[in-house]
């Protein structure tokens, strides 16, 4: 979403990430990934995650499933796409196509105002992202070979990891 942020605001919409993590962890993530939009905290899951029904009931950690929910300026839900689990992500192309159909006037979004930043205990450094995603891709490829009935799922997840690798390389260059 960060690399296509201009396309998103051109559709008349703005991006706000919502996470169960603390405001300090979210600030660290926005800084680390150079995100052009804020990530807001809903650590008790009562403001957005619960009311919008995106808690992952199958995950013991009570985290949210990745989702894209578009609320119009009138407060009407115009689009919803959510993932099956934390590893699955809505596709940017699908989201942007749906946003264009709303035919809203282009808008802008101010850069996020960051508070104190404190990465979580398991936060991945941006310098480790490409090797991490390559390793994940290699493992998914192997699982697709071992379980031919899951090959389509493995291929889709590898394509997602390829997008992550490309985005991480762009981020790495931007931070140089």
QUIURRA-V444030 format. One record per residue. RES is the residue in one small letter. PHI is phi in radians with two decimals (999 if undefined). OMEGA is omega in degrees with one decimal (999 if undefined). NEAR is the number of other ideal C-beta (glycine too) atoms within 12 Angstrom. Layout:
# QUIURRA-V444030
res = <RES & RES>
phi = <PHI & PHI>
omega = <OMEGA & OMEGA>
near = <NEAR & NEAR>
This chain:
# QUIURRA-V444030
res = <x & x & x & x & x & x & x & x & x & x & x & x & x & x & x & x & x & x & x & x & x & x & x & x & x & x & x & x & x & x & x & x & x & x & x & x & x & x & x & x & x & x & x & x & x & x & x & x & x & x & x & x & x & x & x & x & x & x & x & x & x & x & x & x & x & x & x & x & x & x & x & x & x & x & x & x & x & x & x & x & x & x & x & x & x & x & x & x & x & x & x & x & x & x & x & x & x & x & x & x & x & x & x & x & x & x & x & x & x & x & x & x & x & x & x & x & x & x & x & x & x & x & x & x & x & x & x & x & x & x & x & x & x & x & x & x & x & x & x & x & x & x & x & x & x & x & x & x & x & x & x & x & x & x & x & x & x & x & x & x & x & x & x & x & x & x & x & x & x & x & x & x & x & x & x & x>
phi = <999 & -1.11 & -1.27 & -1.99 & -1.01 & -1.08 & -1.12 & -1.19 & -1.16 & -1.14 & -1.51 & 1.54 & -2.14 & -2.15 & -1.86 & -2.38 & -1.48 & -2.20 & -2.45 & -1.39 & -1.27 & -1.22 & -0.98 & -1.17 & -1.17 & -1.15 & -1.07 & -1.09 & -1.15 & -1.05 & -1.14 & -1.07 & -1.67 & 0.93 & -1.31 & -1.54 & -2.43 & -1.43 & -2.07 & -1.70 & -1.70 & -2.29 & -1.12 & -1.66 & 1.08 & -1.81 & -1.61 & -2.32 & -1.03 & -1.22 & -1.02 & -1.60 & 1.18 & -1.96 & -1.17 & -1.49 & -1.14 & -1.56 & -1.78 & -1.02 & -1.36 & 1.03 & -1.58 & -1.57 & -1.35 & -0.99 & -2.62 & -2.17 & -2.19 & -1.87 & -1.93 & -1.25 & -0.99 & -1.47 & 1.52 & -1.69 & -1.26 & -1.84 & -2.76 & -2.55 & -2.54 & -2.30 & -1.53 & -1.33 & -2.76 & -1.13 & -1.49 & -1.60 & -2.26 & -1.06 & -1.37 & -1.03 & -1.03 & -1.11 & -1.12 & -1.12 & -1.04 & -1.14 & -1.15 & -1.06 & -1.14 & -1.25 & 0.91 & -1.54 & -1.19 & -0.95 & -2.37 & -2.29 & -2.45 & -1.13 & -1.08 & -1.12 & -1.57 & -1.66 & -1.66 & -1.01 & -1.96 & -2.52 & -1.01 & -1.19 & -1.12 & -2.00 & -1.10 & -1.56 & -1.25 & -1.07 & -1.21 & -1.69 & -1.14 & -1.08 & -1.08 & -1.09 & -1.17 & -1.11 & -1.10 & -1.10 & -1.11 & -1.05 & -1.13 & -1.13 & -1.02 & -1.08 & -1.16 & -1.12 & -1.27 & -1.16 & -2.15 & -0.96 & -1.18 & -1.87 & -1.06 & -1.10 & -1.09 & -1.10 & -1.08 & -1.13 & -1.23 & -1.12 & -1.11 & -1.11 & -1.13 & -1.07 & -1.12 & -1.10 & -1.08 & -1.07 & -1.15 & -1.14 & -1.14 & -1.07 & -1.08 & -1.04 & -1.13 & -1.13 & -1.52 & -1.32>
omega = <-177.5 & -177.4 & -179.9 & -176.7 & 179.1 & 177.0 & -178.7 & 179.8 & 176.0 & 177.6 & 179.3 & -178.3 & 177.9 & -178.8 & 171.4 & 174.9 & 177.0 & -176.5 & 174.2 & -178.6 & -178.8 & 175.6 & 179.9 & 177.7 & 178.5 & 176.1 & 178.8 & 179.6 & 178.8 & 178.4 & -175.1 & -177.1 & 179.2 & -177.6 & 179.0 & 179.5 & -178.3 & 168.6 & -176.3 & -176.4 & 171.5 & -172.2 & 177.5 & 174.1 & -175.4 & -174.7 & -176.7 & -172.0 & 177.7 & -177.7 & 179.8 & 172.4 & -179.4 & 173.6 & 178.4 & -175.7 & -179.0 & -178.3 & -178.2 & -176.2 & 178.1 & -179.9 & 178.3 & 169.8 & 174.8 & -178.1 & 169.9 & 179.0 & -178.5 & 177.1 & -179.7 & 176.1 & 178.7 & 178.6 & -179.5 & 176.1 & -175.9 & -176.2 & 176.2 & 174.4 & 177.7 & -174.8 & 176.9 & -178.1 & -174.1 & -177.8 & -178.3 & -178.9 & 174.1 & -179.1 & -178.5 & -178.7 & -180.0 & -179.7 & -177.2 & 176.6 & 179.5 & 179.0 & 178.8 & 179.9 & 178.5 & 179.1 & 176.0 & 176.2 & -179.7 & 178.5 & 173.5 & 178.9 & 178.1 & 176.3 & -177.9 & 173.3 & -173.5 & 172.6 & 177.9 & -177.6 & 177.7 & -179.6 & 176.7 & -176.3 & -178.2 & -177.5 & 179.2 & 175.9 & -177.0 & 179.5 & 179.8 & -173.1 & -177.0 & 177.9 & 178.9 & -178.6 & 176.6 & 177.8 & 178.1 & -179.4 & 178.8 & -179.9 & 179.5 & 177.4 & 179.6 & 179.6 & 176.6 & 177.0 & -179.5 & -175.9 & -175.9 & 179.2 & 179.2 & -175.1 & 179.5 & 176.8 & 179.9 & 179.3 & 179.7 & -179.5 & 176.1 & 177.0 & 176.4 & 178.4 & 175.6 & 177.0 & 178.0 & 179.8 & 179.3 & 179.5 & 179.5 & 177.6 & 177.1 & 179.4 & -179.8 & 178.9 & -179.4 & -177.9 & -179.6 & 999>
near = <31 & 31 & 24 & 25 & 29 & 20 & 22 & 33 & 24 & 21 & 30 & 23 & 36 & 28 & 36 & 29 & 33 & 32 & 32 & 32 & 30 & 24 & 26 & 22 & 28 & 34 & 29 & 29 & 33 & 31 & 26 & 29 & 33 & 23 & 30 & 26 & 31 & 27 & 35 & 28 & 29 & 27 & 24 & 14 & 25 & 15 & 18 & 25 & 30 & 19 & 17 & 22 & 17 & 32 & 27 & 25 & 17 & 14 & 18 & 9 & 16 & 20 & 25 & 34 & 31 & 29 & 31 & 33 & 30 & 33 & 21 & 19 & 14 & 10 & 8 & 12 & 18 & 24 & 25 & 20 & 26 & 23 & 25 & 20 & 21 & 22 & 23 & 20 & 28 & 28 & 20 & 26 & 19 & 19 & 31 & 29 & 20 & 25 & 34 & 21 & 17 & 26 & 14 & 23 & 12 & 18 & 19 & 17 & 24 & 13 & 17 & 27 & 14 & 22 & 19 & 14 & 22 & 19 & 22 & 21 & 10 & 13 & 23 & 23 & 19 & 29 & 15 & 18 & 26 & 25 & 19 & 21 & 29 & 21 & 18 & 26 & 27 & 19 & 19 & 28 & 23 & 16 & 20 & 23 & 16 & 13 & 14 & 12 & 11 & 18 & 18 & 13 & 21 & 26 & 19 & 21 & 29 & 27 & 22 & 26 & 30 & 21 & 25 & 32 & 24 & 20 & 27 & 32 & 22 & 21 & 27 & 22 & 13 & 17 & 16 & 9>
